[in-house]
Structure formats: C-alpha cells, structure tokens
Amino acid sequence: MIRCSSISLTLGGKKIFDNLTLAVPTSSRMGVVGDNGAGKTTLFRMIAGEIPPDRGEISFPLRWRLGYLPQDLVEIGNAPLMELLKEKTGLTHVEKDLNEVRNRLSGLKPHSAERSSLLDRHDRLVFSYEALDGYGFEAMAAKILKGLGFRSGDRDRMSGEFSGGWKMRISLASLLLSGPDVLLLDEPTNHLDTESMEWLEGYLASFRGTLLAISHDRRFLDKLTGTTVEISGGRARSYPGNFSEYVTKRSRELEEAEKLAKRQEKEVARTVSFIERFRYKASKAAQVQSRIRALDKIDRIETAKASRRVSMRFPPCPRSGLEVISAIEVEHSYGDNRVFSGVNLSIRRGERVALVGVNGAGKSTLTRLLSGEERPTRGSISLGHNVKSAFFSQESSKNLNYGNSVWDEIRNAPSPCTEPQRRNLLGCFLFSGSDIEKPVRVLSGGERSRLALLKILLRQTNLLILDEPTNHLDMVTRDLFQEALLGYGGTIVIVSHDRDFLDNLVTRVIEVRDGGIFDYPGNYSYFIEKRAEKPAQSGPQTAGRASADNPVRINLREEKRADAERRNRLYRNRKKFLEELEPLETKIDRTEERIGEIDLSLSAPSTLSDSGKVKELLLERADLERTLLPLMKRWEELMRSLEDAGQEIH
C-alpha cells in the first residue's frame, strides 16, 4: 500500500497541499482528477520521489519498483531503439556484468578460490536477468512496440530520429518493459492514436500491479479505474467507481449540499432575527443566550464554488455556400514518401467531421492541405463561396508575439467580441487574475497552445480546421469548448485522440488509411462499431472486461442504494423535526410576547393601584412561565437533533 500521511507542500508561495492524506491499496486502480493547478502532477512527482513534502510522509514497501511516466517529454538519449530499451530497463547493465563474470570464470581453474564467489555472483545476476525477462525481452519489446504503433524496421533506428510524440511512446514502452509494481501515468494517451490507446487499455487491463492515472480521456479512466481521487483545495478525497460514476455521485453531492446550505441559511436567519429582536430584553435573556449558543454550534455547510460555470461562445458565423470544401483527385508526397493518392472529398455546410487514423497515416497532413497551409502535389482543393476559415495546430503557438502580454495578444486580435467577452473567454481557457499580464515568453508550452487556440477562435469564421485542440485543456474547459463547438454555426474539421469528445461532437468520421480515405456517416461510436465488424478488428478482450466488471457494478449499485436509503431516512427525520419546530417557535414567541405585555402592565401606575388586577396578572404570568419551560426544553432538543441529523447526512 502507498500511504500519503498529512502531506503539506508550498511551491513558489502557493500552498499546493494542506494536510493531504491518501491511501492507495495494493493492486488498486485509481484515476486522479482535479482542476489544472490542483496538484495532480505534483502528487505523482512526490510519490515518485522527485519532490519532498514540507511536512508529512509518503511510504510504500521498499521492494516495490515505481514506474513514472511524466506528462512532459524528458530526454531519452540517442541509441538504436532496441538497445535503448534494454538500457532503460537495466537489462544492458545486467548483461554486461553477466558476460564479464562468465569470461572470468572461463579463465579460472576448477578449484580456484575466486571461482566460488564468482559462481555466487553469477547466480545472482542470472536471477536478476530472469526477473527482467531477459530471455524473452526482445519478443516482449517487439510486442509492446507494435502495440504502440512502431513498425518492425524502427527497432534499429536511432532514438534521436523520432519526433517528440514518438519519444514519449519510447518512454512508455521502456516503462512497461521494466516490470514495475506501481505505474504512475500522467496523461499517457496524449501522444497516442486511437489504435495505440485501445492497445494500451488492453495491456493495462491485465497489469497486476497498482495503477494511478491522470487523464482527460474519460473513456480511458472509465475502462481502467475502479476508484477516483479528487484533488481539490489541497486535499484528496476518494470515490468508489470509475470517472463516470464519480461525476454522477459528485453532482448529487453538490446538489444536496446546495439544498442543505439554503435550508441552513433560513434557520440561521430565523435565529439571528430572534436574537436581534430580544437581545436587550431581560425577560428573554435565557432564550437569547440559548439561541446564541445554538448558533455558535452550527457547522456551516460549505458549497463548492463553480468558478468556471460560464458559457463559452464564439463570434457569429457568416453564411457560406452549401459546399464548403471540395478535393478532387488529390495526391501528396514528401520526396519518395507518398501520403495520399486519388483522394476525393466533399464537405458541406454545417458538418462536423472527425479525421481519424493511426499516427503517420496523414491526418495532420490532410488538415494542412484543407486549410491551404500546404498545396497538394497533384489534384485540387478549393473552398466554397464565402468560406472564411481558421486553422489550429500544435505549431500555431509559434505565431504568437512573445513580447506581448497574454491580454495584449487577445485584446489586439481581430474579432467582433467585446472586451468583457474576451476576458470571459480568457477565464474559460484558464487565464485569470494576474495571469493575463504575464508575457507570452514565460508561458509553458501548454499555456501558449491554449492562448493560440483562443486567438484563432476569436476570429469571425464559418470553417474551423482543428488539429488536436484539446491536448492542453482540463476537463471543465474541454466540456465548455465542446459545448461552444456544438453551438458553432459553421463547419468543423477536427483531429483529436479524445474519443468521448469526438463522440458527442462529430456527425461524420473520415478514416485516413493506406493512402486513401474511408467515410463513415455517423459519430465516433458508429465508426468503432463499423470497424469492429471486420474480422481482423474483432477481439474477445472487450467482452471479457465487460463481464469482469459486472460484480463491481452490482456492489456499487447496492452501496448506492443503501446510502440513498440512509439519507432518505435522515431527511425524513429532519423534515419531521422542522415540521414540529415551526409551530413550537410560534407558540414560544406568543407566550413570551404575552409575558412581556404582562410585565409592561404591571409597571403601569393604573395597574398597581388595583390589587385584584395585579394578583390576576401575576397568576397568569406564573402559568405562562410554567408553560414556557417545557416548550424551551423541547426547542433545545429539536435544535440538537437537527444538528446531529445534518452531520450524519454529511
């Protein structure tokens, strides 16, 4: 088990964790979620030993091997791919020592004194070699590399020749080959295509160790995790179930908290009103003090602040012609490498089209051709009448003015949006407060990418061509962005590895494969369904996982049902208490008011001169006091019961 005990951490003057406690059971599968900046990556780096906590302790068994895949690219060196993997997993070092020991043994006499110690060392090295699966290493490495999209000829290529995205895959491959007991994966799907993601999901489904994953890919989390940990306000809170189950449960919690907070506000207001009315009346002193004590005991219900529950809207679209993009007999090559041949494509007004395919198939190339960033080797691509396009890619951040501030870039961008609208959109894209005054040159790569995307979306267009726009968005921003695209009145062509994002957005899928395109008139699920109908694409693992998940889902349903019944019982009790409390307080108020009236009459000279009247009023007052005593006792009992019920509900 991994234990994070009372962890506190401050970085750059900002408190990241405040007495955070988290237990990760052995062989558990946890998805870690939270807003950007909440501390998800920092938590992983602390568990991996890269950052020490200011206070608290992180512990796990000494024999455990931790494998950590960071979100950002780390230097991997330059060597032939297979040799690099052996070096990263430690196999090269073991092989070298083993060969050295064997060479020395071959030169020794049978009864040499040194031979015995060398044989012992040889046995230990053989054990280490077998633990690293040395005899089957190359076969396993070839399997993992193939699953991650590498070709058979890549094994002898120098690692320095690969792009950043492929280097991340190399890091992932070496991590999987190292045989860790714990996997810490920070956005592992960021540089994977659909096929590689599905392969990784299948591989991790059979992983027997402990898995912690940060991902904005909901399907990835839903398939692989059984617990969701939310990092918020410097604390960690665990929820049983995958990401979708967490979202449902968290939404219900927030709704219930809002309702309870409103009820509590009314109760507090009523109590405060009573205290203010009778604070200076001696006859009410006991009741006022009682209510002040009751008020002090109330544990105020805090509700989550929806800091970014705002709408994201782009400028209105000018109307285009019916045919937006027309491609006729398009062929494109880079030197001797032919990417496309004989491509014919027509995209009409209002369509939302996803381009999918394995890495290297030509998706990004096609977006550059459709946007006019590149011209095809042969054939023609044309835009329709009154089409005004905008193109976003991971290279778009290079077009920013690094000398400007964030606000200067957005304020000066050509757009019909007003200043308040621009500021609102900056907030949606995670730039708020003093962030907007930062120079562009000090921003991280992800921040520059978000800024470039926003700057493009501010334009008044009717065709958006977007290549991986969600890579640096958190889940809240991604949802806002998706909602805005659904309300966009123009045409969209998009490349994204986020399957859930595509499924709820697109109306058509075009698969780029084998130098051509294949059209699927439907959403992403339709595309997956049709592709799975091919015998080569079918696989029993999906059905197997669905079957294996059933017991967990049943247990979760039973747990939810029991929890709901408990809450309903508490709410019924609370409602019963409130129904009794209101008429009781009315009766107390009327009794106290009458006592006050009697006291006022007894102080009047006209009453004091009438002994019979005085006696009558004193008797009535004594009766009222006797009546008031049990009423106040019951009131205090009800207030305690309401307080206890509120705590149990939480």
C-alpha positions in Angstrom: 0.0 0.0 0.0 1.1 3.6 -0.7 0.4 5.9 2.1 0.4 9.7 1.9 0.1 10.9 5.5 -0.6 14.5 6.5 1.2 15.9 3.4 1.7 19.7 3.2 3.6 21.4 0.4 4.1 25.0 -0.7 5.7 25.9 -4.0 6.5 29.4 -5.2 4.5 30.9 -2.3 1.4 28.9 -3.3 0.0 26.2 -0.9 -0.4 23.1 -3.0 -1.3 20.5 -0.3 -2.6 21.1 3.2 -2.6 18.1 5.4 -3.4 15.8 2.4 -3.9 12.1 3.3 -4.4 9.3 0.8 -4.1 5.5 1.0 -3.6 3.5 -2.2 -4.2 -0.2 -1.6 -2.1 -2.7 -3.4 -3.3 -3.6 -6.9 -5.8 -0.8 -6.9 -6.6 1.2 -10.0 -7.1 4.9 -9.4 -8.0 7.8 -11.6 -6.7 11.1 -10.2 -8.8 14.2 -11.2 -9.0 17.9 -10.4 -8.7 21.3 -12.0 -5.5 22.4 -13.7 -3.1 23.6 -10.9 -4.8 21.5 -8.2 -1.7 19.4 -7.8 -2.3 16.2 -9.6 1.1 16.1 -11.3 2.9 17.4 -8.2 1.3 14.5 -6.2 2.8 12.0 -8.7 6.2 13.6 -8.6 6.1 13.4 -4.8 5.2 9.7 -4.8 8.0 9.2 -7.4 10.4 10.9 -5.0 11.1 13.9 -7.2 9.7 16.5 -4.8 9.9 16.1 -1.0 6.9 17.3 1.1 7.3 20.2 3.5 5.6 18.1 6.2 4.2 14.6 6.3 5.4 11.3 4.9 4.9 9.1 1.8 5.6 5.4 2.3 5.4 2.2 0.4 7.3 -1.2 0.6 11.0 -0.8 -0.1 11.0 -3.7 -2.5 8.4 -2.0 -4.8 9.6 -0.7 -8.1 7.8 2.5 -9.2 7.4 3.4 -12.9 6.6 7.1 -13.5 5.6 8.5 -17.0 5.6 12.3 -16.8 3.4 14.4 -19.0 6.2 16.4 -20.4 8.9 15.0 -22.6 12.2 14.0 -20.9 15.5 13.4 -22.6 15.8 9.8 -23.6 19.3 9.7 -25.1 20.3 8.6 -28.6 20.8 4.9 -29.3 19.3 2.2 -31.5 15.7 1.7 -30.3 16.1 -1.8 -29.0 19.4 -1.1 -27.3 17.9 2.0 -25.7 15.0 -0.1 -24.2 17.5 -2.6 -22.8 19.5 0.2 -21.2 16.4 2.0 -19.8 15.1 -1.2 -18.1 18.6 -2.1 -16.7 19.0 -5.2 -18.8 22.1 -3.8 -20.6 23.9 -3.4 -17.2 23.0 -6.9 -16.1 24.0 -8.5 -19.4 27.3 -6.7 -19.3 28.1 -7.9 -15.8 26.9 -11.4 -16.6 29.2 -11.6 -19.6 32.1 -10.2 -17.6 31.6 -12.8 -14.9 31.4 -15.6 -17.4 34.6 -14.5 -19.2 36.4 -14.5 -15.9 35.0 -17.9 -14.9 36.2 -19.4 -18.2 39.8 -18.4 -17.4 39.8 -19.9 -13.9 40.9 -23.4 -12.8 38.1 -25.7 -11.5 39.2 -25.4 -7.8 40.2 -21.8 -7.8 39.4 -19.8 -4.6 37.9 -17.0 -6.7 35.6 -19.3 -8.6 33.2 -19.9 -5.7 32.5 -16.2 -5.1 32.1 -15.6 -8.9 29.7 -18.5 -9.1 27.6 -16.9 -6.4 27.6 -13.6 -8.2 26.8 -15.4 -11.5 23.7 -16.9 -9.8 22.6 -13.5 -8.5 23.0 -12.0 -12.0 21.1 -14.8 -13.6 18.3 -14.2 -11.1 18.2 -10.5 -12.0 18.3 -11.3 -15.7 15.4 -13.6 -15.4 13.5 -11.1 -13.3 13.8 -8.6 -16.2 12.6 -11.4 -18.6 16.0 -11.2 -20.3 15.4 -14.4 -22.4 12.0 -13.1 -23.6 12.9 -9.4 -23.6 13.2 -8.8 -27.3 9.9 -10.7 -28.1 8.1 -8.7 -25.4 9.7 -5.5 -26.6 8.6 -6.2 -30.2 5.0 -6.8 -29.0 4.9 -3.6 -27.0 6.4 -1.5 -29.7 4.0 -2.9 -32.3 1.1 -2.1 -29.9 2.3 1.4 -29.5 2.4 1.9 -33.3 6.1 1.3 -34.2 7.0 -0.5 -37.3 9.3 -3.6 -37.4 12.0 -1.6 -39.1 12.0 1.0 -36.3 13.8 -1.3 -33.8 17.2 -0.4 -35.3 16.5 3.3 -35.8 18.4 5.8 -33.6 16.0 7.1 -30.9 17.1 10.7 -31.7 15.5 10.5 -35.1 12.0 10.2 -33.6 9.7 13.2 -33.0 8.6 14.3 -29.6 5.4 12.3 -29.7 7.2 9.1 -30.6 9.8 9.7 -27.9 7.0 9.8 -25.4 6.0 6.3 -26.7 9.5 5.1 -26.3 9.4 6.3 -22.7 6.1 4.5 -22.2 7.5 1.3 -23.8 10.6 1.2 -21.6 8.3 1.8 -18.5 6.1 -1.2 -19.4 9.1 -3.4 -20.0 10.7 -2.5 -16.7 8.1 -4.6 -14.8 7.1 -2.1 -12.2 4.9 -2.8 -9.2 3.4 0.6 -9.4 2.6 2.6 -12.6 2.1 6.4 -12.3 0.8 7.6 -15.7 0.4 11.3 -16.3 -1.7 11.9 -19.4 -0.4 8.7 -21.1 -2.8 9.0 -24.1 -1.7 12.5 -25.1 0.6 11.3 -27.9 -1.3 8.1 -28.9 -3.6 7.5 -31.8 -6.9 5.5 -31.4 -5.4 2.1 -32.1 -2.5 2.6 -29.7 -4.8 3.8 -27.0 -7.0 0.8 -27.4 -3.9 -1.5 -27.3 -2.7 0.3 -24.1 -6.1 -0.1 -22.5 -6.0 -3.9 -23.2 -2.4 -4.2 -21.9 -3.1 -2.2 -18.7 -6.3 -4.3 -18.1 -4.1 -7.3 -17.5 -1.5 -5.4 -15.4 -1.4 -6.9 -12.0 0.3 -4.1 -10.1 -1.0 -0.8 -8.7 -2.1 1.8 -11.3 -2.6 5.5 -10.8 -3.5 7.6 -13.9 -4.1 11.2 -14.6 -6.0 11.6 -17.9 -8.5 13.9 -19.6 -9.7 10.9 -21.6 -12.9 9.8 -19.9 -13.1 6.5 -21.7 -9.6 5.6 -20.6 -10.4 6.3 -17.0 -13.8 4.5 -17.2 -12.3 1.4 -18.7 -9.3 1.1 -16.3 -10.1 2.6 -12.9 -12.2 1.4 -10.0 -11.6 4.4 -7.7 -11.5 8.1 -8.5 -9.4 10.5 -6.3 -10.4 14.2 -6.5 -7.6 16.7 -5.7 -9.2 20.0 -4.6 -8.3 22.7 -2.0 -5.1 20.9 -1.1 -6.8 17.7 0.0 -7.6 14.4 -1.6 -10.9 12.6 -1.5 -11.6 9.1 -2.8 -14.8 8.0 -4.5 -15.6 4.3 -5.3 -16.2 3.8 -9.0 -14.8 4.9 -12.3 -14.9 8.5 -13.6 -18.5 8.5 -14.9 -19.7 7.1 -11.5 -17.6 9.8 -9.8 -19.2 12.6 -11.9 -22.7 11.3 -11.0 -22.0 11.0 -7.3 -20.2 14.3 -7.1 -23.0 16.1 -8.9 -25.6 14.7 -6.5 -23.4 15.7 -3.5 -23.2 19.3 -4.8 -26.9 19.5 -5.4 -27.6 18.1 -1.9 -25.1 20.5 -0.3 -26.7 23.4 -2.1 -30.2 22.5 -0.8 -28.9 21.9 2.7 -27.0 25.2 2.7 -30.1 27.1 1.7 -32.1 25.4 4.5 -29.4 26.2 6.9 -29.3 29.8 5.8 -33.0 30.1 6.6 -32.6 28.5 10.0 -29.7 30.8 10.8 -31.6 33.9 9.6 -34.5 33.0 11.8 -32.3 32.5 14.8 -30.4 35.7 14.2 -33.7 37.6 13.8 -34.9 36.3 17.2 -31.6 37.3 18.9 -31.7 40.8 17.4 -35.3 41.3 18.4 -34.9 40.3 22.0 -31.2 40.8 22.7 -31.9 43.7 25.2 -35.0 42.3 26.9 -34.2 40.9 30.3 -37.2 38.6 30.1 -35.7 37.0 27.0 -32.1 36.7 28.3 -32.2 32.9 28.8 -33.8 32.3 25.4 -31.4 34.7 23.6 -28.3 33.1 25.2 -29.7 29.6 24.3 -30.1 30.6 20.7 -26.7 32.3 20.6 -25.1 29.0 21.9 -27.1 27.1 19.3 -25.9 29.4 16.5 -22.3 29.0 17.6 -22.6 25.3 17.4 -23.9 25.2 13.8 -21.3 23.8 11.4 -21.8 26.0 8.4 -22.2 24.0 5.2 -19.7 25.0 2.5 -20.7 24.5 -1.1 -18.2 24.2 -4.0 -17.7 27.4 -5.9 -18.4 26.8 -9.6 -15.5 29.1 -10.6 -15.9 28.4 -14.3 -19.6 27.7 -14.7 -19.7 30.2 -17.6 -20.6 29.9 -21.2 -18.1 29.9 -24.0 -19.4 31.5 -27.1 -17.6 32.3 -30.3 -18.4 35.1 -32.8 -21.4 34.5 -35.1 -20.7 32.8 -38.4 -21.3 34.4 -41.7 -23.3 32.1 -44.0 -21.2 30.1 -46.5 -22.2 28.3 -49.7 -23.6 24.7 -49.4 -20.3 23.1 -50.4 -17.5 24.2 -48.1 -14.6 22.0 -49.1 -14.0 20.2 -52.4 -11.0 18.0 -53.0 -10.6 16.3 -56.4 -8.0 13.5 -57.2 -5.6 14.8 -54.5 -2.2 13.2 -54.3 0.5 14.4 -51.9 4.1 13.2 -51.4 7.1 14.2 -49.3 10.0 13.2 -51.5 9.6 9.5 -52.2 7.0 9.1 -49.4 3.5 9.2 -50.9 1.0 10.1 -48.3 -2.2 10.2 -50.4 -3.3 9.2 -53.8 -6.6 9.7 -55.6 -8.4 11.4 -52.7 -11.8 12.8 -53.5 -13.7 14.6 -50.7 -16.7 17.0 -50.3 -17.6 18.6 -47.0 -20.9 20.5 -46.8 -22.1 23.5 -44.7 -22.7 22.6 -41.0 -21.0 19.2 -41.0 -18.7 18.4 -38.0 -16.1 16.0 -39.4 -13.5 14.0 -37.5 -10.3 12.8 -39.2 -9.1 9.6 -37.5 -6.3 7.1 -38.2 -3.0 5.8 -36.9 -0.1 8.2 -36.3 1.7 8.7 -39.6 -1.4 8.0 -41.7 -1.6 11.6 -42.8 -4.3 13.2 -40.7 -2.3 16.3 -39.9 -1.1 16.5 -43.5 -4.7 16.5 -44.7 -5.6 19.3 -42.3 -2.7 21.4 -43.7 -3.9 20.7 -47.2 -7.5 21.5 -46.5 -6.5 24.8 -44.7 -4.2 25.9 -47.5 -1.1 25.7 -45.4 0.3 23.3 -48.0 -0.5 22.7 -51.6 -1.1 19.1 -52.9 1.4 17.5 -55.2 -1.4 16.8 -57.6 -5.1 17.4 -57.8 -7.1 20.4 -56.5 -8.6 21.6 -53.2 -10.9 24.5 -53.2 -13.1 26.3 -50.6 -16.7 27.2 -51.4 -18.5 30.5 -51.7 -17.9 33.0 -48.8 -15.9 30.4 -46.8 -13.8 32.1 -44.1 -11.5 29.5 -42.4 -9.2 29.3 -39.4 -6.6 26.6 -38.8 -5.2 25.5 -35.5 -2.3 23.0 -35.0 0.3 22.4 -32.3 2.6 24.8 -34.3 0.1 27.7 -34.0 1.7 28.9 -30.8 4.8 30.0 -32.9 2.6 32.7 -34.4 2.2 34.5 -31.1 4.1 37.7 -30.3 6.4 36.5 -27.4 6.9 40.2 -26.4 3.2 40.8 -25.7 1.3 40.0 -22.6 -1.5 37.5 -22.7 -4.0 40.3 -22.6 -2.3 42.2 -25.4 -2.5 39.2 -27.6 -6.2 38.8 -27.0 -7.1 42.5 -26.9 -5.4 43.1 -30.3 -6.8 40.0 -32.0 -9.2 40.9 -34.8 -12.6 40.0 -33.6 -16.1 41.4 -33.1 -16.0 40.3 -29.4 -16.2 43.0 -26.8 -13.6 43.4 -24.0 -15.8 41.7 -21.4 -16.4 38.8 -23.8 -12.6 38.5 -24.4 -11.9 38.5 -20.7 -14.6 35.8 -20.2 -13.1 33.6 -22.8 -9.6 34.1 -21.3 -11.1 32.8 -18.0 -12.6 29.8 -19.8 -9.2 29.0 -21.2 -7.6 29.1 -17.7 -6.1 32.6 -17.8 -7.4 34.7 -14.9 -6.3 37.4 -12.5 -2.7 38.4 -12.9 -2.1 35.5 -15.4 -3.3 37.8 -18.2 -0.5 40.2 -17.6 2.2 37.6 -18.0 4.5 37.9 -21.0 3.9 35.2 -23.6 7.6 34.3 -23.5 7.3 33.0 -19.8 4.3 30.8 -20.5 4.6 27.0 -20.6 4.1 25.1 -23.9 0.6 24.1 -22.9 -0.4 27.7 -21.9 0.9 29.0 -25.3 -1.1 26.4 -27.1 -4.3 27.4 -25.3 -3.7 31.0 -26.0 -3.1 30.4 -29.7 -6.3 28.3 -29.9 -8.3 31.1 -28.2 -6.8 33.7 -30.5 -7.9 31.7 -33.6 -11.4 31.1 -32.2 -11.9 34.8 -31.7 -12.0 35.3 -35.5 -15.3 35.5 -37.3 -15.2 32.3 -39.3 -17.5 29.7 -40.7 -14.9 26.9 -41.1 -12.7 25.6 -38.3 -9.9 23.1 -39.0 -8.5 22.0 -35.7 -5.6 19.6 -35.2 -5.6 18.2 -31.6 -7.2 21.3 -29.9 -7.9 19.6 -26.6 -4.4 18.5 -25.7 -3.8 21.1 -23.0 -7.4 21.6 -21.8 -8.6 20.3 -18.4 -12.0 18.5 -18.3 -14.0 21.6 -17.4 -12.6 23.7 -20.2 -12.9 20.7 -22.6 -16.6 20.5 -21.8 -17.1 24.2 -22.3 -15.2 24.0 -25.5 -17.3 21.1 -26.7 -20.5 23.0 -25.9 -19.2 26.0 -27.8 -18.4 23.9 -30.8 -21.9 22.3 -30.7 -23.3 25.9 -30.8 -20.9 27.0 -33.6 -22.9 27.8 -36.7 -20.3 26.8 -39.2 -18.4 23.7 -40.4 -15.8 21.9 -38.3 -13.0 19.5 -39.4 -11.2 18.1 -36.4 -8.4 15.7 -35.4 -8.5 14.6 -31.8 -7.4 11.5 -29.8 -10.2 12.3 -27.2 -12.8 9.7 -28.2 -15.5 10.9 -25.8 -15.0 14.5 -27.1 -15.4 13.3 -30.7 -18.4 11.0 -30.0 -20.5 13.9 -28.6 -19.4 16.4 -31.3 -19.0 15.0 -34.8 -21.6 13.9 -37.3 -19.2 12.2 -39.7 -15.9 10.3 -39.4 -13.3 10.1 -42.1 -10.6 7.4 -41.6 -7.2 8.1 -43.2 -5.7 4.8 -44.1 -3.5 3.1 -46.7 -3.0 6.3 -48.7 -6.8 7.0 -49.0 -9.8 8.0 -47.0 -12.8 5.9 -45.8 -16.1 7.7 -45.0 -18.4 6.8 -42.0 -21.6 8.9 -41.9 -22.1 9.0 -38.1 -20.4 9.7 -34.8 -17.3 8.1 -33.4 -19.2 5.2 -31.8 -20.7 4.4 -35.2 -17.2 4.4 -36.7 -16.0 2.0 -34.0 -19.0 -0.3 -34.5 -18.5 -0.5 -38.2 -14.7 -1.0 -37.9 -15.3 -3.8 -35.4 -17.4 -5.7 -37.9 -14.2 -6.6 -39.7 -12.9 -10.0 -38.5 -9.4 -8.7 -38.1 -10.6 -5.9 -35.8 -12.8 -8.1 -33.5 -11.4 -9.0 -30.1 -12.7 -11.0 -27.1 -11.0 -8.7 -24.6 -13.8 -6.2 -24.7 -16.5 -8.7 -23.8 -14.2 -10.2 -21.2 -13.7 -6.9 -19.4 -17.5 -6.1 -19.5 -18.1 -9.5 -17.8 -15.4 -8.9 -15.2 -16.8 -5.5 -14.4 -20.3 -6.8 -13.5 -19.7 -7.8 -9.9 -18.1 -4.4 -9.2 -21.0 -2.6 -10.7 -23.5 -4.7 -8.7 -21.7 -3.9 -5.5 -21.6 -0.3 -6.4 -25.4 -0.3 -7.0 -26.0 -2.0 -3.7 -23.8 0.5 -1.9 -25.5 3.5 -3.6 -28.9 2.0 -2.7 -28.0 1.6 0.9 -26.5 5.1 1.0 -29.7 6.6 -0.6 -31.9 4.8 1.9 -29.8 6.1 4.9 -30.0 9.6 3.5 -33.7 9.4 2.9 -34.3 8.2 6.5 -32.2 11.1 7.8 -34.0 13.6 5.6 -37.4 12.2 6.8 -36.3 12.7 10.4 -35.0 16.1 9.6 -38.3 17.1 7.9 -40.2 15.8 10.9 -38.1 17.9 13.3 -38.6 21.0 11.1 -42.4 20.4 10.9 -42.5 20.3 14.8 -40.1 23.2 15.2 -42.1 25.9 13.3 -45.3 25.7 15.3 -43.3 25.3 18.5 -41.4 28.5 17.9 -44.7 30.3 17.1 -46.1 29.1 20.4 -42.9 30.2 22.3 -43.0 33.6 20.6 -46.6 34.2 21.6 -46.1 33.0 25.2 -43.0 35.3 25.5 -44.9 38.2 23.9 -47.8 37.8 26.5 -45.3 37.7 29.4 -43.8 40.9 28.0 -47.3 42.5 27.8 -48.0 41.5 31.5 -44.6 42.9 32.6 -45.5 46.1 30.9 -48.9 46.3 32.5 -47.5 45.5 36.0 -45.2 48.6 35.6 -48.1 50.9 34.9 -49.4 53.0 37.9 -53.1 52.3 37.0 -52.5 48.6 37.4 -50.5 48.9 40.6 -53.4 50.7 42.2 -55.7 47.7 41.5 -54.6 44.9 43.8 -57.1 42.4 42.2 -55.7 43.1 38.8 -52.1 42.7 40.0 -52.9 39.3 41.5 -54.7 38.2 38.3 -51.7 39.2 36.1 -49.2 37.6 38.4 -51.1 34.3 38.4 -51.3 34.4 34.6 -47.6 35.2 34.3 -46.8 32.2 36.6 -48.9 29.9 34.4 -47.2 31.2 31.3 -43.7 30.6 32.8 -44.7 27.0 33.7 -46.0 26.6 30.1 -42.8 28.1 28.6 -40.3 25.9 30.4 -41.2 22.6 28.6 -41.6 24.4 25.3 -38.0 25.8 25.6 -36.7 22.4 26.7 -38.3 20.7 23.6 -36.9 23.5 21.4 -33.4 22.9 22.5 -33.9 19.1 22.0 -35.1 19.7 18.4 -32.1 22.0 17.6 -29.7 19.3 18.8 -31.5 16.7 16.8 -31.4 18.9 13.6 -27.7 19.5 14.1 -27.0 15.8 14.6 -29.0 14.9 11.5 -27.1 17.4 9.4 -23.8 16.0 10.5 -24.9 12.4 9.7 -26.1 13.4 6.2 -22.6 14.7 5.5 
